[in-house]
């Protein structure tokens, strides 16, 4: 076993943020990463992806985005930025190192086991594996009868494999909405299965990024900010009920605070829905023996491909031996700093309940975590 003061699990933006702050303070650490590259997930997202958060609120600690980067940074430039961040702060992860178990020792330290490699003993462990670690695959009755292809959105890159086909996307979160837009813009016959009411807001409203407007509204007392947010949503989107979309009764910002569910940031999907190029269907009821899909409203359709934009699970219980009292109702760590039997564990990249997106909370939570680590080491 190798020894280290701090072990960081994950070399995505969350792990990099903690490592960058520790390096700036001269604190030693090690980073393990199960893939073979920095920010692995971003290398594998779909081609057209840009950040939905403005660049001034999306950078990692101690390194702003280059001036020539656009306001909403594209995936390829984001990867370049993360690679440059690792170089600047001399962050050298142990790649191809998959953590299989993290458990406490009697002396207050932690033992971290790594598949087919030597593990670590650490004073503290920063878990930076994030909320989007494991793709979620729902299942419906009769699904095995489907004759077409079913893929998770994690494996979608661009419309090319779907040209000339009839495609159903299940789930209208930000990913599902954008993939539907991508397909419909390339004349793919596109359908969206939407199970529950949605909150849709524009990326930019009246020339100003909606994110910046929302942060200002958040400061208005007595719930007036939520009320104004609802009015802005209505002005920008109109009545979507006649197109098959039910609008959430919760104001967009309140939905985020209470459920961690980000409003859909519209990049043009609503226009395509209104034009009939994206058709809305309700939730699937079942698959028939002939492969037809039956929906909750009684409609039935056949499709060549189904894309599951059904999200991810954090599943820290896969490698944490003890999660008793640690997780919230969505099985995500409740706080960035562990306590009780979890003292010495830290969690970054899991707080999805605040305005500004996950990169904003990574920036703030990494500061909280590093302050706690330094304080603990000085005792």
Secondary structure, DSSP 8 states (H G I E B T S, - for coil): -EEEEEEEE--SHHHHHHHHHHHHTT---EEE-SSSSTTHHHHTS-TT-B-SS-GGGT-BTTB---TTS-SS-BHHHHHHHHHHHHHHTT---B-S--EEEEEE-TTS-EEEEETTEEEEEEEEEEE---S-SEE-----TTGGG--SEEEEGGG---GGGGTTSEEEEE--SHHHHHHHHHHHTTT-EEEEE--S-B-EEESEETTEEHHHHHHHHTTSTTTHHHHHHHHHHHHHH---GGGT--B-SS-HHHHHHHH----EEESSHHHHHHTTSEEEE--EEEE-TTS-EEETTS-EE--SEEEE---EE--GGGTBS--TTTB-TTSSBS-SB--GGGTTEEE-S---SSTTHHHHHHHHHHHHHHHHHHHHHH-
